[in-house]
Amino acid sequence: MVINLNKFFPKKNLLTGKNILISGANSGIGKEAAITFAQYGAKTILLGRKEKDLEKVYELIIKKKYPEPLIHTIDFEYSEIEDYIDIYKAILSEYGRLDGLLNNASILGEKKSISQYSFSTWRSVMSINVDSVFLLTQSLLPLLELSDNASIIFTTANEGKRGKAYWGAYSVSKFATEGLMQILADELEHTSSIRVNSINPVAVKSKLRKKAFPAEDPNSVPLPKDFIKLYLYLISDLSKECKGKSIDVQIV
């Protein structure tokens, strides 16, 4: 599915009053989304592994005089259920509810054949790209249920729609992400105010992309800011009728 946003001109207060958590907020799409959501009035929760990197995003948001974000560090690879309970408690204490969740953090792993794939790498990719997404989403559902119009967005990939040789655990993890989105959207469609969708950036300039395509000219790849408006639209109440959709980014 493709959404045409040529006539989408968001108002400055589009997300005022919203509390939104972004995983992988330290770089790439997560960083751009965090800054953009704050720009339009949201109180953001920046989630990631390295506090130093999150603090840089925090400082950018503060410098622009946007609402002050909350920082929470977590290592998705080694996280336990208790870590997600701590996130739930922190948001409940600070904000009382959650209006948006962007599941964005992921790693590439190795580009090798299945016969040569390292199980330790496989397990790391699944822990970060699948297990943590499930645990984070599940633990925060009660807070999202407290919102009048809550949105969950999953970032997926082309490799999660059609299996390709040598993409290994990353591809499998993105198939799982698409499946989780569809299942959750179906479960919540008639029983909740929470809507669930996924975005496939298709191609985006990032550390992951550079590792996956080392010979590619980085200037030929769109920047996160080139399509961040799609994330803004889906996290806002303007998209409340959009449910269970897998949306491909289209740069025109």
JONOR-V538128 format. One record per residue. N is the residue number from 1. PHI is phi in degrees with one decimal (* if undefined). Layout:
n	phi
N	PHI
N	PHI
//
This chain:
n	phi
1	*
2	-123.1
3	-109.0
4	-87.6
5	-111.1
6	-61.1
7	-105.8
8	-94.2
9	-120.9
10	-64.6
11	-77.6
12	-60.7
13	-100.0
14	-52.2
15	-112.2
16	-58.7
17	90.3
18	-92.5
19	-113.9
20	-130.3
21	-101.9
22	-124.5
23	-87.0
24	66.7
25	-79.4
26	-81.5
27	-158.8
28	57.7
29	-61.0
30	-60.1
31	-63.7
32	-63.0
33	-64.9
34	-59.9
35	-66.8
36	-67.1
37	-61.1
38	-66.1
39	-57.7
40	-96.9
41	104.6
42	-77.3
43	-89.5
44	-105.6
45	-113.6
46	-94.7
47	-114.3
48	-176.2
49	-85.4
50	-105.4
51	-61.0
52	-59.7
53	-68.2
54	-65.7
55	-64.2
56	-65.1
57	-68.0
58	-55.2
59	-64.5
60	-63.0
61	-66.8
62	-65.3
63	-60.3
64	-84.7
65	63.1
66	-88.7
67	-54.8
68	-65.2
69	-83.8
70	-108.9
71	-104.5
72	-141.4
73	-95.2
74	-158.7
75	-98.5
76	-59.8
77	-66.1
78	-116.2
79	-73.0
80	-119.6
81	-54.2
82	-61.1
83	-65.3
84	-77.2
85	-64.4
86	-62.7
87	-63.8
88	-56.4
89	-64.7
90	-64.2
91	-70.1
92	-59.3
93	-68.7
94	-82.8
95	-122.8
96	85.5
97	-163.9
98	-131.4
99	-108.2
100	-156.0
101	-138.2
102	-107.6
103	-85.5
104	-126.8
105	-65.5
106	-164.4
107	-127.3
108	-83.9
109	80.4
110	-114.3
111	-101.9
112	-140.8
113	-66.8
114	-57.4
115	-65.1
116	-105.6
117	-73.3
118	-76.4
119	-66.7
120	-63.3
121	-68.2
122	-54.8
123	-65.6
124	-64.2
125	-61.7
126	-66.8
127	-62.7
128	-81.4
129	-85.9
130	-121.6
131	-59.6
132	-67.1
133	-65.4
134	-60.5
135	-66.3
136	-65.7
137	-63.6
138	-60.8
139	-69.8
140	-97.3
141	-55.5
142	-60.8
143	-74.4
144	-69.9
145	-64.8
146	-81.0
147	-89.9
148	-69.3
149	-144.2
150	-104.6
151	-130.3
152	-114.9
153	-121.5
154	-109.0
155	-92.4
156	-115.0
157	-162.7
158	-54.5
159	-69.3
160	-96.2
161	-117.3
162	-146.6
163	-64.3
164	-128.4
165	-55.5
166	75.9
167	-93.7
168	42.7
169	-62.9
170	-60.6
171	-61.6
172	-60.7
173	-65.1
174	-77.3
175	-60.6
176	-63.6
177	-62.6
178	-61.8
179	-64.2
180	-61.3
181	-59.2
182	-64.8
183	-63.4
184	-64.6
185	-60.8
186	-68.2
187	-66.2
188	-96.2
189	-54.8
190	-110.5
191	-123.1
192	-150.5
193	-88.6
194	-89.8
195	-109.1
196	-132.0
197	-145.3
198	-129.6
199	-122.1
200	-104.7
201	-64.9
202	67.9
203	-150.1
204	-150.8
205	-69.7
206	-161.4
207	-63.4
208	-63.6
209	-62.5
210	-62.9
211	-69.9
212	-74.7
213	-130.3
214	-62.6
215	-90.3
216	-74.6
217	-72.2
218	-61.8
219	-74.8
220	-90.8
221	-107.8
222	-59.5
223	-86.8
224	-53.3
225	-65.9
226	-69.4
227	-135.6
228	-65.0
229	-59.6
230	-65.8
231	-63.7
232	-62.1
233	-62.2
234	-70.1
235	-82.5
236	-89.0
237	-67.9
238	-64.7
239	-103.5
240	-63.9
241	-92.7
242	-92.1
243	-137.9
244	67.9
245	-100.3
246	-103.7
247	-110.3
248	-91.8
249	-70.1
250	-126.0
251	-92.3
252	-120.9
//
